[in-house]
Amino acid sequence: MDLDLGLQGNIEKFTLAEIFQLIAASRKSGTLGIQKDDSIVMVYFKEGNVVYGYGPRQTFHLGQFLKEKGIISDTQLEKAIRIQSKTENTKRLGEILISHGFIDRSDLQEVIKKQVEELLFSLLSWKKGSFKFYENQFPTEEEITVSLSVENIILEGLRRLDEMNMVKDVLPNLDDVYTISAAQGGRTRDVSLQAKEWNIMALVDGHRSINEVCRYSSMTKEETLKKLAQLKLAGLITKTERKETPSNVKLEKMISRLSHLFEEYLTEKTAPRVVNRKINKIFVEPKS
């Protein structure tokens, strides 16, 4: 899908993880509008990174986060909401809380970051709806913005979902071969991987199929497939044609095998002789 031709469609056809990944890879700036039933969410991007997100009942969420962290009390939140209602919601709740000394700007930045992350995590579970990207358009001017890596958002959101149904859609053929994808458009990717994900990435080398990666993985097949699906949706691995194993690697494997056989032979020759001891012959058959 070409962003220049207008990015819009249905979530049933293009998952939001794929849409986020496409915007990030193209380093686009603008607003992604997403609608499901009567819920509308706006996600703002700047050069491929998420800088803000706004969804239904956002005022309540912001206040809840501040209250859960023990930064404001019920009384302070209720007072701020009353003041906001008198201004017909033209003044942001955060601005009111700061102006009355209930919070400082660093508190607000931390909570907004968490608020936007939680909003994006919830979006990744949407199975239906529609979306449209408005390039270089921003509905409102936000005083407090964040900078969130799309890859990290996708990975963490999918870790929370933990669904096997996702695997069947994302990895339909387990005989396919994948390789680590390169960053596009000169964009630097800020990705935080867990140890298990690093281990899986090390096995994705352009030679092994998905089935082979599962065989070599220290995790169960189900867990390995989930991790691979998450890495693919985050744009960190991509399908490729199987690379031929270099001839020097084949030679090294053959030499290693012959060395092992020779050691077995020497062990056999130097072992103490025992009556009726059986001697096993070793045959090296060339592969056709």
N, C-alpha and C positions, 0 to 999 in steps of 0.2 A: 504494500500500500504506500502511495506517495503522499507525503504530507502536503506538498505543494498543490496537489489536486483536491485537498480538503479531507481531513481525517475525521470520518464520522461513520457510524454503523451501529450494529447490535452486539451486545456482550455475548450472545449465544454463538456468534461467529468469530469474534475476536475477544479473547480474554483481556481483562484490564491489565494483567501482568504483561501481556504482549504489547499493549498500547503504551504503557509506561516505558517499556524497554525501547520501543520505536522512537518515542519523543526524546528519551535520554541519548540514544545513539545518534540522533540527528541534531542534538544540542539546540533544540528549539526553545523559544520563549513564548509564553502565552497562557491561555486558560483552557483547561479541559473540563467541559461540563458533562456531568454524568447524571442520568435520571433513571429511577426505578419507581414505578407507581407514582406516588405524590412526593417522593423524596428526591431532592436535587442537591448535588454536591459539586462544588467548584474547586479544582486543584490548579494552583498557579505554578508555572515552571519558568525558570530562568537558566538559559543555556544548558538545558537538560536535567537540571536539579530541581527538586520540589522546594519551593520557598514559602508556600502557604496553602492551606486547605480550609474550606468552609462548608459546613453541612447543616442539616436540620437540628434545631435545639442546641445550637453551638454555645449560646450564652450559658445555658444550664451546665454544659460540659465543662466550660472554663471555670465556672464557680465551683463545680464539684471537685475538679482537680486541685484547686487552691485549698479547698476545705479539707480534702483527704490528706494533703501534705501538712496540714496543721498551720498553714500560713495565714488563713483568715478564719474568723468564727462565723457561725450561722447568722449572728446579728449583723456583722459587717457585710456579709453577702446580701442579706435581705435589704439593707439600707442602700447598697449600690444598685440593686435591681430596681428599687423604688425610684431612685434618682434617674435611672436610665429610662424607665417607663414614662416619666414626665417630659423627657426630651424626645419622645416618640422613637426611641431606639436609634437616634441619629448619633449618639455618643457611645463609643465602645465601652464595654464593661471594664476592660483593663485600664483604660484611661481614667475612669471614675475611681477605681480602686487606688491607682497611683496618686491622683490629685488629693485624695482624702488621707493619704499616708498609711493605707492598710497594707500595701505591698510596695516593693521597689521594682525598678525596671528589670533587674537580673532575675527576680522571682517570676516576673511575667514572661520573660524570654524562655525560661526553662519549662514553664507550664505550657506555653504555646507550642513548643517543640513536641512535648509529650502528647498534647491534644491533637496536633496534626498527624503524628505517627499513628495514634489509635484510630483516627478517622480513616487513614489509608489502609491500615490492617483490616478494618471492617469491610472496606470496599472490595478487597481481594476475594471475599467470600460470596460476592454477588454473582448469581448464575444467570440473571436476565437484566434487561434494561437497555438503554441507548446512550451513546456518547457523541460528543462533537468537540473538536479542538479549534480554538480561535487564536490564530497566530498573532503574536505581538499585541494582544488585547487583554486588559486587566479590568474587571468590573469595578473594583474599589482600590484605593491606595492604602496599603497596610503600613501602619507605623512600625510594627514588630514583624520581622520576617525571619525565616530559618533557612538552612541549606541542608537538605537531606538527600543522600545518595539513593537513587532509584533501586539499584541492585540490593542495597541493604534492606530497603523497605520490602521488596519482593521476597527476599530470603526469610526475613523475620515473620512476615505475614503468612507465608506458606508453612513455616515451622509450626505456627499456631494451628493452622488448618489440619495438617497431618492426615490427609485423606488419600486412600489408595485409588479412588476413582480418578483422581487427578493423573495418576501414573499412566493409566490406560489411554487417556486422551493425549498426554504429552509424549509418551514413549510407546507408540503403537506396535513397533517392531523391535524386539529385543536382540535381533541380529544386526541392527544398525550400528555403525561405528561413529564415535564422537571424538572431537578434539577441543582443546581450550580455545575459545574465541578471542580475537584481538580487539582492543578498544577501537572504536570507530570515530572518524572525524577529529582525530587528535585529542579526544576527550580523555582526561585522566579519571580512572574509576577508583572510587574510595569504597572498598569492600571489606567488611569484617566477617571473616569466615571462622567457623568453629573447627576444632581439631578434626572431627569426623569428616567435615567437608573438604579440608585440606587433603586428607588421606584418599578420598574419592577422586579429587582433582588429579592427584599423582598417578592414578590408574587410567585416566582418560588421556590416551597418548596418540590417538589416530590409528592405532593398530588393533586394539581390543574392541570387541563388540560389547554391547550392554550385558549380555549373558556372561561374557568372560570377565568383565569388571566385577560383576556380582560374585563370580567364583573366587576371584582373588581378594575380594573385600573381607575385612575382619568382622563386618557387621552381617546381620541376617540379610537375605535377599530382599525382603520387603522393605527394610530400612534403607538399604542401598538404593533401591529403585526410587524411593521417596526423595532421597538426597539428590539423585541424578535429575529427577524431574524438576526439583526446585532450582538446581543450578542451570538447567536449560531455560526455564522461564525467566530467570534473572539475566539471561544473556551471557552467561559465563562459559558455557560449552555449546558447541554447535555440531550438527551432523556433517559428516565428511565421507569421502570415499576412503576405503581401507588402504593405508599406505603399505607398499611392499616392504617386507623386512630386509634391510640392507644386507648384501652378501657377506660383509665383514662380521655382522652380528651372527649370521648363520654359521660362519666359520668358527667364531668364538664358541658357540654352543657345541659344535662338533668336537672341537679340541677339548673342551671341558668334559664332555662325555667320554672321550677316549682316555683322558687322564684318570677319570674316575674308574674306568674299567681296568686300566693298567695297575692302579693301586690295589684293586681287588685281587688281581692276578698275583702281585707280589706278596700280598697277605696270605694268599692260598699257598704259594711256594715255600714261604718261611714258617708256616704253621707247623707245630709238632705233628709227626706222623702218628696216626692212630689206626689200629687194626680195624678193617672194614669201613674206614672213613670214606665217604663218598666225595668224589671230585667232580665239581660242576664245570662243564665246558662253557666258555664264553664266546659267542659268535657276534661279530659286528656286521650287520647287513646294511649295505648302502641303500639309501632311500631312492626309490624310482622317481 
